[in-house]
Amino acid sequence: QVQLVESGGGLVQPGGSLRLSCTASGFTFSEYILSWLRQAPGKEIEWVSNVDAVDNRAYYASSVAGRFTASRDNAKNTLYLQMNNLKTEDTAVYYCASGNIRGQGTSVTVAS
């Protein structure tokens, strides 16, 4: 059974940092592109980042480029999202995804 479990969300002040994790099971983690998505309250789901399977190269939405860093540890079946200089508009539920499989999400709230 394919499973993705996110963790690391919480409440942080603007300008702060958080690191999200996503632990995967039930598939060969190292062979798949992995993604971070987010959904802000009242808005549609938004793509945040992809991390390639082969070379671990990461790609970012323009709204987070330069502030977020996505990475993966294939030995631990874990995907990460380091979020720095957080803004109020980063408030959302963050999901990791592989293909059409998505985790349950972890909530990030950026507020003073």
C-alpha positions in Angstrom: 0.0 0.0 0.0 1.4 3.3 -1.1 1.6 5.8 1.7 2.9 9.3 2.1 3.0 10.9 5.6 3.8 14.6 6.0 5.0 16.2 9.2 6.7 19.4 10.5 4.0 21.9 10.1 3.0 24.5 12.7 2.7 28.1 13.5 5.5 30.4 12.7 6.0 34.2 12.6 6.7 36.0 9.3 10.3 35.7 8.4 10.7 32.4 10.3 11.5 29.0 9.0 10.1 25.5 9.1 11.2 22.1 7.7 8.6 19.7 6.4 9.2 16.0 6.0 7.4 13.4 4.0 8.0 9.7 4.7 7.0 7.3 2.0 6.3 3.6 1.9 4.8 1.0 -0.4 6.7 1.9 -3.5 10.3 2.2 -4.8 10.9 5.7 -3.6 14.1 6.4 -5.4 12.5 5.8 -8.8 9.9 8.5 -8.7 9.7 12.2 -9.1 8.2 13.7 -5.9 6.3 16.8 -5.4 5.3 19.3 -2.8 1.8 20.9 -3.3 -0.1 23.3 -1.1 -3.6 24.5 -0.6 -4.3 27.8 1.0 -7.7 28.4 2.7 -10.4 29.0 0.0 -8.0 28.5 -2.9 -7.2 25.7 -5.3 -4.2 23.4 -4.8 -0.9 24.9 -6.0 2.3 23.2 -7.1 5.3 24.2 -5.0 8.2 22.0 -6.0 9.4 18.8 -7.8 12.5 16.8 -7.0 13.8 14.5 -9.7 14.4 10.9 -9.1 17.7 10.5 -10.8 19.8 13.6 -10.0 17.8 15.1 -7.2 17.4 18.3 -9.1 14.6 20.5 -7.6 12.3 22.9 -9.4 10.2 25.6 -7.8 7.2 27.7 -8.3 8.1 31.4 -8.7 6.3 32.2 -5.5 8.7 30.2 -3.4 11.9 30.2 -5.4 14.9 31.5 -3.4 13.1 30.9 -0.1 12.2 27.1 -0.2 14.6 24.2 -0.7 13.3 20.8 -1.5 15.5 17.7 -1.2 15.2 14.0 -0.8 17.0 11.2 1.1 16.4 8.0 -0.9 18.0 5.9 1.8 15.4 7.1 4.3 12.5 7.3 1.8 12.0 10.8 2.9 11.3 14.1 1.1 12.0 17.4 2.7 10.9 21.0 2.2 13.0 23.7 4.0 11.0 26.9 4.1 12.8 30.1 5.0 11.7 33.7 5.1 8.1 32.6 5.4 5.3 35.0 4.5 1.7 35.1 5.5 0.8 34.1 2.0 2.6 30.8 2.6 -0.1 29.7 5.0 -1.6 26.5 3.6 -1.9 22.8 4.0 1.2 21.3 2.5 1.1 17.9 0.7 3.7 15.6 -0.7 2.8 13.7 -3.8 4.0 11.0 -6.1 2.0 10.7 -9.3 -1.7 10.8 -8.3 -1.0 9.7 -4.7 -1.0 12.4 -2.1 -0.5 12.4 1.7 -2.9 13.8 4.3 -1.0 17.1 4.5 0.5 19.1 7.3 -0.7 22.6 8.2 1.5 25.6 8.1 0.3 28.9 9.5 2.4 32.1 9.1 1.2 34.8 11.4 2.5 37.3 13.9 
